Amino acid sequence: MGFRLGRNSPKDRFFKKIERQGLALTFDDVRLRTGYSEVMPADVNLESKFSRNIPLKVPIVSAAMDTVTEYRLAIGLAKRGGIGIIHRGLSPDVQAYHVGRVKHHLNGKTGLIEKPICVYEDETIDAILIRKKEKDYQFGSFPVLNRKGELVGILTGNDFAFCEDPAMKAMDVMTCKEKLITAEQDTSFEQAYKTMQGLKKKHLPLVDNNEKLVGLYSFKDIKDLKSGVSEQYNIDANGHLIVGAAIGVGEEELVRLEKLVEEKVDVIVVDTAHADTKSVQEALKKIIPMLEEIKRNYVPLDVVVGNISEADSAERLIRAGADGVRVGQGPGAICTTRVVAGTGTPQVTAVYNCSKVGDKYDIPINADGGLISSGDITIAIAARAKSVTLGSMLAGTDEAPGEIVFKNGRSWKEYRGMGSLEAMKESKAARDRYRQSEKGEDLVPEGVTAIVPHKGTLDSVLKQYVGGLRSGMGYVGAANIEELRTKARFYRISVAGQRESHPHDVQITKEAPNYPGSGER
């Protein structure tokens, strides 16, 4: 049974009492009560929704920030069950390219690469390697064609490794067609698997009667499909990874939207610092009819709108047609809005109040910002969010944009707010997000530039975050996300309780992978 306004649950009574005191709460102010549980953390179901039609295998979304989400992180997050939102500090063409890289990363439910990336036999190895680096191809084998478009061989990782002179041409290094195993263009998934398994081949090119390449099977892709590894992926109906992209509200953003749609983006995020405005309402009047036409033509395409922090704002955006709403104004680690502008509701109260409205209309609410630990994810969903957006918690991973730098004996990566002075100077999108002019001397930043520890791979980080959420659900006795949203009850804790929640009266000598070394928020 879903939550409805007016339901007098313990959680309602808790927040009503806090409101009567004129208070609003954030993550450090609360902890969840434990209770009788028959739920093992490993057995919980983490499926949820980002928006009306966009599913999540795990309730984690990446922030649309230029130091967080481009295609590499979006691919990694979708393969762990979440969704990445490509930031809009890119030109429309480049942002669309990033969306396309995510959508084309997998080869659908059949494992068939319908349009493999090829090279020509008269290209040099050096030229091919340069292009591979420039395009950031995550694979190392290429079918080789002659200038007639006929398949003449394949370049594999071994061919590159044993090439002594990069000035040599592909035809001099490749595995020739005579040594290849090829198949007809209608070869099925199962037939390809048996052929490749039996002959121990990693690639199976498909050719037509004219020796033209019409497809390629990769044994790794087929093995993943056969083994069920891909079951954790967040994919669309055609077996491609799900991805979102941020847009603004100006007229020029309609061009951006069209390019994103061409790349089959799954969800659009109207990304502003304050979404409860006339300009956003007017933008939605143009965007939503466009999306409705697109939905009729191919697949569901949702629009999520943010950011807000009040229930009335959620009501207006949902009535205007939003399929999802992002909540969070000023809670982020690099955001200074609350100090500069003096506005913003502490995040746990903001999420709870907005989620009451979201549940009334069956529209998912996303908690965006202010989270620094896996326990905060549990708390945000207990406050009735359907998902969380992570910025600083994903910045610093290998897959996040930016170079690794070394300082004070350890490695770091840059992390900056889209409202930082540096981001605003470089990006019109950042200025537009905070409704500011292009005059550099008049910019009023609402964020800072910082560094965060280099965290390693996205996969290793997400295992800790998801594991912490699973553990929290086990303590509460919640078998799934909806039970966490309805069962969880809060305590408001004191400053002493906050201190007690962290390691104390000790000197930490070894950092845990899921806890900041300083012990401070």
Backbone torsions as a table, in degrees:
resi	resn	phi	psi	omega
1	MET	NA	128.8	-176.8
2	GLY	-77.3	159.4	177.6
3	PHE	-73.5	142.0	177.7
4	ARG	-135.7	154.0	176.1
5	LEU	-57.6	142.0	176.8
6	GLY	90.8	-8.8	178.5
7	ARG	-71.5	124.9	-172.4
8	ASN	-93.8	64.7	179.8
9	SER	-82.5	165.5	175.3
10	PRO	-55.5	-36.2	179.5
11	LYS	-66.7	-41.5	176.3
12	ASP	-59.1	-45.9	-178.0
13	ARG	-63.7	-37.5	179.2
14	PHE	-61.7	-50.6	-177.0
15	PHE	-71.6	-31.7	175.8
16	LYS	-64.8	-38.8	178.4
17	LYS	-64.5	-43.2	178.0
18	ILE	-62.0	-41.5	-178.9
19	GLU	-65.3	-39.4	179.3
20	ARG	-62.3	-26.6	178.1
21	GLN	-84.9	0.4	-179.6
22	GLY	72.3	27.4	-176.3
23	LEU	-112.3	157.6	170.5
24	ALA	-135.7	146.9	-169.5
25	LEU	-116.1	151.9	171.5
26	THR	-125.9	-172.1	-168.3
27	PHE	-60.9	-42.2	-178.7
28	ASP	-67.7	-16.7	-176.5
29	ASP	-82.0	-12.3	-170.9
30	VAL	-135.4	158.6	166.7
31	ARG	-141.1	156.1	-178.9
32	LEU	-88.6	141.6	175.7
33	ARG	-75.4	140.5	172.1
34	THR	-86.5	166.4	-179.6
35	GLY	-159.8	179.6	177.8
36	TYR	-58.0	133.9	-175.8
37	SER	-141.1	137.0	169.8
38	GLU	-113.6	15.9	-173.3
39	VAL	-102.1	123.2	172.9
40	MET	-90.4	135.0	-177.7
41	PRO	-51.6	-38.3	-177.8
42	ALA	-66.6	-18.5	-173.6
43	ASP	-98.8	-3.3	-175.3
44	VAL	-71.2	151.9	177.6
45	ASN	-100.7	119.5	-175.4
46	LEU	-99.3	9.3	-177.8
47	GLU	-65.8	139.6	180.0
48	SER	-154.2	-158.7	178.2
49	LYS	-139.0	144.1	171.0
50	PHE	-87.3	-36.2	179.7
51	SER	-150.1	-173.9	-172.8
52	ARG	-51.1	-43.4	-174.7
53	ASN	-119.7	5.8	-176.9
54	ILE	-105.7	110.2	-177.0
55	PRO	-82.2	162.4	174.1
56	LEU	-135.3	134.9	172.1
57	LYS	-81.5	-31.0	169.7
58	VAL	-132.1	144.9	-170.2
59	PRO	-82.3	49.9	-175.7
60	ILE	-122.6	130.4	-179.4
61	VAL	-124.8	143.1	178.3
62	SER	-95.6	147.2	-177.4
63	ALA	-69.4	144.6	178.1
64	ALA	-83.2	67.6	-176.3
65	MET	-124.1	149.6	-173.7
66	ASP	-75.2	-8.0	172.6
67	THR	-109.0	15.3	-179.8
68	VAL	-127.1	-60.1	-166.1
69	THR	-121.3	107.9	161.8
70	GLU	-126.1	-167.4	-166.4
71	TYR	-64.9	-32.8	-177.3
72	ARG	-63.1	-45.9	179.5
73	LEU	-70.2	-37.4	179.3
74	ALA	-62.8	-38.5	176.9
75	ILE	-64.2	-49.1	-178.3
76	GLY	-61.5	-40.0	-178.6
77	LEU	-69.9	-42.0	178.5
78	ALA	-64.2	-33.7	179.0
79	LYS	-73.4	-13.9	173.1
80	ARG	-101.0	5.2	173.3
81	GLY	104.0	-2.7	179.9
82	GLY	-101.0	-154.2	178.0
83	ILE	-147.6	138.3	175.4
84	GLY	-101.2	144.1	178.1
85	ILE	-112.4	109.0	-178.0
86	ILE	-66.1	126.9	-175.6
87	HIS	-68.9	161.9	-176.9
88	ARG	-105.3	16.7	172.6
89	GLY	-81.1	29.5	180.0
90	LEU	-125.1	157.9	173.3
91	SER	-65.0	157.1	178.6
92	PRO	-54.1	-40.1	-179.4
93	ASP	-66.3	-43.7	-178.2
94	VAL	-69.8	-40.3	177.4
95	GLN	-62.1	-42.2	177.5
96	ALA	-62.7	-37.4	176.8
97	TYR	-59.5	-43.1	179.5
98	HIS	-63.8	-41.9	176.3
99	VAL	-60.5	-44.6	179.8
100	GLY	-60.9	-38.2	178.9
101	ARG	-62.5	-36.6	177.9
102	VAL	-70.3	-47.1	-176.0
103	LYS	-65.7	-28.7	-177.3
104	HIS	-99.0	5.7	-177.3
105	HIS	-66.0	-41.9	176.5
106	LEU	-96.8	160.8	-176.5
107	ASN	-107.2	35.9	176.4
108	GLY	74.7	-171.3	-176.0
109	LYS	-76.8	-12.1	-179.4
110	THR	-96.7	-12.9	-177.5
111	GLY	77.7	1.3	-177.2
112	LEU	-84.8	126.8	172.8
113	ILE	-86.0	104.6	-173.1
114	GLU	-75.5	-31.1	179.2
115	LYS	-129.7	75.9	-178.3
116	PRO	-65.4	148.0	175.3
117	ILE	-73.6	122.2	-175.1
118	CYS	-116.6	164.2	171.9
119	VAL	-127.4	164.8	178.8
120	TYR	-99.4	151.6	-175.0
121	GLU	-63.9	-25.7	-177.8
122	ASP	-94.9	7.5	174.0
123	GLU	-81.2	147.0	177.9
124	THR	-80.4	154.9	177.5
125	ILE	-60.8	-39.3	179.4
126	ASP	-59.9	-45.3	-179.8
127	ALA	-63.9	-38.1	-179.8
128	ILE	-67.5	-42.2	-179.7
129	LEU	-67.1	-37.1	176.8
130	ILE	-62.5	-45.4	178.8
131	ARG	-63.7	-39.5	178.2
132	LYS	-59.2	-42.0	179.6
133	LYS	-69.8	-43.8	-178.9
134	GLU	-62.5	-40.2	-178.5
135	LYS	-85.2	-8.0	-179.2
136	ASP	55.6	44.0	177.2
137	TYR	-65.1	132.4	-179.1
138	GLN	-94.4	18.4	177.8
139	PHE	-131.2	162.2	-173.5
140	GLY	-124.9	8.5	-179.5
141	SER	-120.0	141.0	-176.0
142	PHE	-136.9	127.4	168.6
143	PRO	-61.2	145.1	-179.1
144	VAL	-112.4	129.3	-179.2
145	LEU	-115.3	154.2	165.9
146	ASN	-86.8	178.4	-175.2
147	ARG	-72.9	-4.8	172.9
148	LYS	-89.3	-4.9	-179.7
149	GLY	87.3	11.3	-179.7
150	GLU	-89.8	144.2	178.4
151	LEU	-71.5	125.7	-179.9
152	VAL	-122.5	-7.2	179.0
153	GLY	170.9	-168.5	177.5
154	ILE	-146.1	141.1	174.5
155	LEU	-101.3	122.5	-179.6
156	THR	-112.7	174.7	177.8
157	GLY	-58.2	-38.0	178.5
158	ASN	-64.8	-39.4	179.8
159	ASP	-62.0	-42.6	177.7
160	PHE	-65.2	-42.8	-174.5
161	ALA	-64.4	-35.9	-175.8
162	PHE	-96.6	7.7	176.3
163	CYS	-80.2	117.6	-176.3
164	GLU	-83.5	-25.1	-175.7
165	ASP	-127.6	107.5	-177.9
166	PRO	-65.2	-9.9	176.0
167	ALA	-79.9	-8.2	178.8
168	MET	-68.1	154.6	-179.8
169	LYS	-88.6	160.0	-178.7
170	ALA	-57.2	-37.7	-177.4
171	MET	-63.6	-24.7	-178.6
172	ASP	-87.0	-12.2	-173.7
173	VAL	-116.3	-29.5	-170.7
174	MET	-64.3	162.0	166.8
175	THR	-80.9	116.2	-172.7
176	CYS	-68.5	158.3	-176.9
177	LYS	-59.2	-33.3	-178.8
178	GLU	-60.0	-25.2	-179.9
179	LYS	-98.3	-0.7	-179.4
180	LEU	-88.9	153.9	167.4
181	ILE	-102.5	121.5	176.8
182	THR	-116.6	169.7	179.6
183	ALA	-141.8	166.1	179.9
184	GLU	-73.5	158.8	-171.2
185	GLN	-68.0	-18.2	179.6
186	ASP	-97.3	16.9	179.2
187	THR	-62.7	130.5	-176.4
188	SER	-83.2	168.0	177.2
189	PHE	-55.2	-48.9	-177.4
190	GLU	-67.4	-39.7	177.7
191	GLN	-63.4	-42.3	179.4
192	ALA	-62.9	-42.7	-179.6
193	TYR	-61.1	-46.3	-179.2
194	LYS	-63.5	-41.3	179.7
195	THR	-63.8	-48.5	-176.5
196	MET	-69.5	-37.8	178.7
197	GLN	-65.7	-44.4	-177.3
198	GLY	-67.9	-37.1	-176.7
199	LEU	-99.9	1.2	179.8
200	LYS	55.2	49.2	178.8
201	LYS	-108.9	136.6	-179.5
202	LYS	-85.2	-18.9	-177.8
203	HIS	-136.5	142.3	177.6
204	LEU	-132.1	98.1	177.2
205	PRO	-71.9	143.5	174.4
206	LEU	-107.6	132.1	-178.4
207	VAL	-127.7	152.8	176.4
208	ASP	-92.6	-171.0	-176.7
209	ASN	-67.2	-17.0	-179.4
210	ASN	-101.3	16.4	179.1
211	GLU	65.4	19.6	176.5
212	LYS	-86.8	138.5	179.1
213	LEU	-71.9	126.5	-178.5
214	VAL	-122.4	2.9	178.7
215	GLY	169.7	170.5	-178.4
216	LEU	-151.9	132.3	171.9
217	TYR	-100.8	137.2	173.0
218	SER	-109.3	130.7	-176.5
219	PHE	-63.2	-34.3	179.2
220	LYS	-61.3	-44.4	179.6
221	ASP	-62.5	-44.2	-178.3
222	ILE	-66.0	-40.6	-179.6
223	LYS	-64.0	-40.2	177.9
224	ASP	-61.5	-42.2	178.9
225	LEU	-65.6	-41.1	-179.0
226	LYS	-68.3	-37.8	-174.4
227	SER	-81.8	-14.0	-178.6
228	GLY	87.4	4.2	177.7
229	VAL	-56.5	-35.4	-176.1
230	SER	-73.7	-6.8	-178.5
231	GLU	-65.0	-24.2	178.5
232	GLN	-82.6	-10.8	-178.5
233	TYR	-68.2	145.4	173.1
234	ASN	-92.9	101.2	-171.8
235	ILE	-124.2	159.6	177.8
236	ASP	-86.5	-174.2	-175.6
237	ALA	-63.9	-21.1	-179.1
238	ASN	-98.6	5.3	177.3
239	GLY	86.5	16.7	178.4
240	HIS	-104.3	149.3	-178.4
241	LEU	-60.5	144.5	178.6
242	ILE	-88.0	139.0	-178.1
243	VAL	-148.2	150.0	175.9
244	GLY	-119.8	168.6	178.2
245	ALA	-147.0	145.9	-179.3
246	ALA	-92.1	143.8	173.2
247	ILE	-134.5	166.3	175.6
248	GLY	-100.8	-157.1	-174.0
249	VAL	-118.9	0.5	180.0
250	GLY	-76.7	167.4	179.6
251	GLU	-59.9	-36.8	-178.7
252	GLU	-65.3	-19.6	-179.3
253	GLU	-72.6	-17.3	176.0
254	LEU	-67.9	-32.1	174.6
255	VAL	-66.7	-43.2	176.6
256	ARG	-58.5	-45.0	-179.6
257	LEU	-58.6	-44.8	-179.3
258	GLU	-61.0	-40.4	-179.7
259	LYS	-68.3	-37.6	177.9
260	LEU	-66.2	-39.3	178.9
261	VAL	-63.7	-38.3	178.4
262	GLU	-59.5	-29.1	179.7
263	GLU	-92.2	8.6	175.7
264	LYS	66.5	39.8	175.0
265	VAL	-59.3	147.1	-174.4
266	ASP	-93.1	-31.0	-178.4
267	VAL	-149.2	138.0	176.3
268	ILE	-101.9	133.6	175.8
269	VAL	-111.7	112.4	174.2
270	VAL	-76.2	109.2	-162.8
271	ASP	-109.0	102.2	177.7
272	THR	-137.6	157.5	179.2
273	ALA	-71.3	-27.0	178.3
274	HIS	-141.6	106.0	-172.2
275	ALA	-90.0	-12.7	-179.8
276	ASP	-87.6	67.8	-175.5
277	THR	-137.0	161.4	177.6
278	LYS	-61.3	-39.8	-177.7
279	SER	-63.9	-37.5	177.3
280	VAL	-69.5	-42.3	177.5
281	GLN	-58.8	-43.7	179.7
282	GLU	-66.7	-37.4	177.9
283	ALA	-64.2	-41.1	179.5
284	LEU	-63.1	-33.1	178.4
285	LYS	-64.2	-25.2	177.6
286	LYS	-92.1	-40.3	-174.3
287	ILE	-70.8	-46.2	-172.7
288	ILE	-62.3	-43.9	175.0
289	PRO	-60.4	-36.8	176.4
290	MET	-61.9	-43.9	-178.4
291	LEU	-68.4	-35.7	178.2
292	GLU	-61.7	-39.7	177.7
293	GLU	-66.3	-40.8	179.1
294	ILE	-64.0	-41.8	-179.7
295	LYS	-58.6	-37.0	179.3
296	ARG	-68.7	-26.2	-175.0
297	ASN	-86.5	-33.1	179.6
298	TYR	-142.2	-74.2	-174.7
299	VAL	-139.7	167.3	174.9
300	PRO	-56.8	138.0	178.3
301	LEU	-138.3	107.6	-173.8
302	ASP	-91.5	160.6	172.8
303	VAL	-123.7	121.7	176.5
304	VAL	-106.4	139.6	-174.8
305	VAL	-122.7	140.0	176.9
306	GLY	-166.6	166.1	8.8
307	ASN	-116.3	155.5	177.7
308	ILE	-139.3	176.0	174.3
309	SER	-148.7	12.6	-179.7
310	GLU	-128.3	147.6	-177.7
311	ALA	-61.5	-41.1	179.6
312	ASP	-60.6	-36.7	178.4
313	SER	-65.2	-42.2	177.3
314	ALA	-60.0	-42.4	178.8
315	GLU	-58.9	-46.4	-178.0
316	ARG	-65.4	-42.4	-178.7
317	LEU	-67.9	-39.7	179.1
318	ILE	-66.5	-41.5	177.4
319	ARG	-65.1	-26.1	178.5
320	ALA	-80.1	-7.1	174.2
321	GLY	116.0	7.2	-179.5
322	ALA	-65.5	136.2	176.0
323	ASP	-89.3	-7.5	178.5
324	GLY	-168.4	156.3	-177.3
325	VAL	-133.5	134.0	175.6
326	ARG	-97.8	132.1	-177.8
327	VAL	-114.8	130.0	177.5
328	GLY	149.8	109.8	176.8
329	GLN	-127.7	99.7	176.9
330	GLY	93.6	5.3	-177.8
331	PRO	-86.3	-11.7	-172.5
332	GLY	-64.3	154.5	-176.8
333	ALA	-62.1	-27.9	-177.7
334	ILE	-113.6	17.2	-178.7
335	CYS	-99.9	136.2	179.4
336	THR	-117.5	14.9	-176.5
337	THR	-54.3	-43.1	-175.3
338	ARG	-67.5	-29.3	178.6
339	VAL	-83.6	-43.9	-177.1
340	VAL	-71.9	-46.3	-175.4
341	ALA	-100.1	-16.1	-179.9
342	GLY	72.9	23.2	-175.7
343	THR	-124.9	165.6	174.9
344	GLY	116.8	139.4	-179.7
345	THR	-98.7	132.4	175.2
346	PRO	-48.9	141.7	-158.1
347	GLN	-66.3	-40.2	-177.4
348	VAL	-64.9	-42.5	177.0
349	THR	-65.9	-42.5	179.8
350	ALA	-60.1	-45.2	-179.4
351	VAL	-64.6	-44.4	-179.2
352	TYR	-61.5	-48.9	-177.4
353	ASN	-63.5	-42.9	-179.5
354	CYS	-70.4	-34.2	-179.5
355	SER	-67.9	-28.7	174.7
356	LYS	-60.3	-40.3	178.0
357	VAL	-71.7	-43.1	178.6
358	GLY	-57.2	-43.4	179.7
359	ASP	-67.4	-31.0	176.9
360	LYS	-59.3	-37.7	-178.3
361	TYR	-103.9	3.4	-176.3
362	ASP	59.6	42.3	177.8
363	ILE	-114.8	123.2	-177.6
364	PRO	-65.4	141.8	175.1
365	ILE	-108.9	133.3	179.1
366	ASN	-107.8	128.9	178.0
367	ALA	-88.0	110.0	-171.4
368	ASP	-111.4	102.6	171.9
369	GLY	106.6	156.3	175.7
370	GLY	89.1	-5.0	-178.1
371	LEU	-90.8	135.5	176.0
372	ILE	-129.2	-4.6	-179.6
373	SER	-144.0	164.8	-179.9
374	SER	-63.1	-31.1	177.5
375	GLY	-63.4	-30.8	177.1
376	ASP	-66.0	-31.9	175.8
377	ILE	-62.2	-46.5	178.9
378	THR	-59.7	-44.1	-178.9
379	ILE	-65.0	-42.3	-179.1
380	ALA	-61.9	-41.4	179.5
381	ILE	-73.5	-34.4	174.2
382	ALA	-61.9	-29.7	175.9
383	ALA	-80.3	8.0	169.1
384	ARG	90.4	15.3	168.0
385	ALA	-68.9	153.4	174.6
386	LYS	-93.6	-19.5	179.0
387	SER	-158.8	169.6	177.8
388	VAL	-126.7	147.9	172.2
389	THR	-104.4	129.2	-178.7
390	LEU	-111.6	132.9	176.0
391	GLY	-113.9	-77.0	-177.6
392	SER	-62.1	-27.9	-179.2
393	MET	-71.5	-18.1	177.0
394	LEU	-108.1	-25.0	174.3
395	ALA	-61.2	145.6	-178.4
396	GLY	94.5	-10.7	175.0
397	THR	-76.9	162.5	179.6
398	ASP	-57.9	-35.6	-173.6
399	GLU	-81.8	-15.4	178.6
400	ALA	-72.5	148.0	178.7
401	PRO	-61.3	154.3	175.4
402	GLY	112.9	153.4	179.7
403	GLU	-88.2	150.9	174.2
404	ILE	-80.7	132.3	176.9
405	VAL	-120.9	156.2	-179.2
406	PHE	-112.6	130.6	-178.8
407	LYS	-153.3	135.2	177.5
408	ASN	54.0	37.6	173.6
409	GLY	81.3	9.2	177.3
410	ARG	-144.7	170.6	-176.9
411	SER	-99.8	145.8	-176.1
412	TRP	-138.2	165.7	168.7
413	LYS	-133.7	150.8	-179.5
414	GLU	-70.6	143.0	174.3
415	TYR	-140.3	124.3	-178.2
416	ARG	-137.6	151.6	176.1
417	GLY	-76.5	148.1	175.8
418	MET	-68.6	-12.7	174.4
419	GLY	-96.5	7.2	177.9
420	SER	-71.4	157.0	-179.3
421	LEU	-60.3	-41.0	-178.8
422	GLU	-64.0	-44.7	179.9
423	ALA	-65.1	-40.5	-179.6
424	MET	-66.2	-37.2	179.1
425	LYS	-67.3	-35.1	-175.6
426	GLU	-85.4	-27.4	-167.4
427	SER	-131.1	123.0	173.7
428	LYS	-63.2	-34.9	179.1
429	ALA	-59.7	-40.4	179.2
430	ALA	-65.7	-40.7	178.4
431	ARG	-65.5	-43.3	-179.7
432	ASP	-62.4	-37.7	-178.2
433	ARG	-58.3	-34.4	-179.4
434	TYR	-104.9	18.0	173.4
435	ARG	52.8	51.8	-179.3
436	GLN	-123.1	157.3	-176.1
437	SER	-77.5	176.0	179.7
438	GLU	-87.5	0.8	-179.2
439	LYS	-79.0	109.9	-173.7
440	GLY	-55.9	-39.1	-176.3
441	GLU	-71.9	-15.3	-178.7
442	ASP	-98.5	0.8	-176.7
443	LEU	-67.1	136.8	176.6
444	VAL	-118.5	96.4	-174.6
445	PRO	-66.0	149.3	175.1
446	GLU	-125.5	31.6	178.8
447	GLY	-166.0	173.4	-178.5
448	VAL	-130.0	165.1	172.1
449	THR	-103.1	135.6	-175.3
450	ALA	-144.9	-176.2	170.6
451	ILE	-126.9	150.3	176.6
452	VAL	-126.3	152.9	179.3
453	PRO	-58.7	142.2	172.8
454	HIS	-67.1	123.2	-169.7
455	LYS	-99.2	-9.2	-174.9
456	GLY	92.1	-153.0	-174.3
457	THR	-74.2	149.4	175.5
458	LEU	-58.9	-40.7	-177.7
459	ASP	-59.5	-44.1	-178.8
460	SER	-66.8	-36.9	178.9
461	VAL	-67.3	-46.2	-178.0
462	LEU	-64.6	-33.3	177.2
463	LYS	-59.4	-38.9	178.7
464	GLN	-69.9	-43.7	-179.0
465	TYR	-64.5	-46.7	-179.6
466	VAL	-66.6	-38.5	177.9
467	GLY	-62.8	-39.3	177.4
468	GLY	-65.0	-40.4	176.8
469	LEU	-63.1	-44.4	178.3
470	ARG	-59.2	-43.2	-179.7
471	SER	-62.4	-44.9	178.8
472	GLY	-60.7	-39.9	178.9
473	MET	-65.9	-35.3	177.0
474	GLY	-65.0	-40.5	178.1
475	TYR	-63.5	-38.5	-178.5
476	VAL	-76.5	-27.4	-174.6
477	GLY	87.6	31.1	-178.7
478	ALA	-103.5	119.7	-177.3
479	ALA	-83.1	-16.0	-179.6
480	ASN	-152.0	175.2	-176.1
481	ILE	-62.1	-41.0	-178.7
482	GLU	-64.3	-37.6	177.5
483	GLU	-67.0	-36.6	176.3
484	LEU	-62.8	-40.0	-179.6
485	ARG	-65.3	-33.0	-174.8
486	THR	-98.4	-34.7	-175.3
487	LYS	-81.6	-34.8	-170.0
488	ALA	-60.9	138.7	175.9
489	ARG	-126.5	151.9	-172.6
490	PHE	-109.8	149.8	159.2
491	TYR	-110.9	138.6	165.2
492	ARG	-85.8	132.4	-175.7
493	ILE	-113.3	158.2	-178.8
494	SER	-86.8	175.8	174.9
495	VAL	-59.7	-39.3	177.4
496	ALA	-63.7	-38.1	177.3
497	GLY	-65.9	-37.5	175.9
498	GLN	-61.2	-46.3	-179.3
499	ARG	-62.8	-42.3	-178.7
500	GLU	-64.1	-26.9	-178.7
501	SER	-68.7	-22.4	-178.4
502	HIS	-102.2	161.2	170.1
503	PRO	-54.1	136.8	-177.8
504	HIS	-146.9	157.3	178.6
505	ASP	61.4	23.7	176.5
506	VAL	-139.7	163.1	171.5
507	GLN	-106.4	114.6	-179.5
508	ILE	-67.5	125.5	-179.0
509	THR	-105.9	-23.5	177.7
510	LYS	-134.6	125.1	-179.0
511	GLU	-73.4	139.4	171.4
512	ALA	-84.7	150.2	-177.0
513	PRO	-69.0	-12.8	-176.8
514	ASN	-121.5	22.4	-179.2
515	TYR	-145.4	131.1	178.7
516	PRO	-61.0	136.3	-173.8
517	GLY	-62.7	-27.1	-176.8
518	SER	-79.3	-18.2	-176.0
519	GLY	74.4	12.9	-178.9
520	GLU	-118.5	150.7	175.1
521	ARG	-83.1	NA	NA
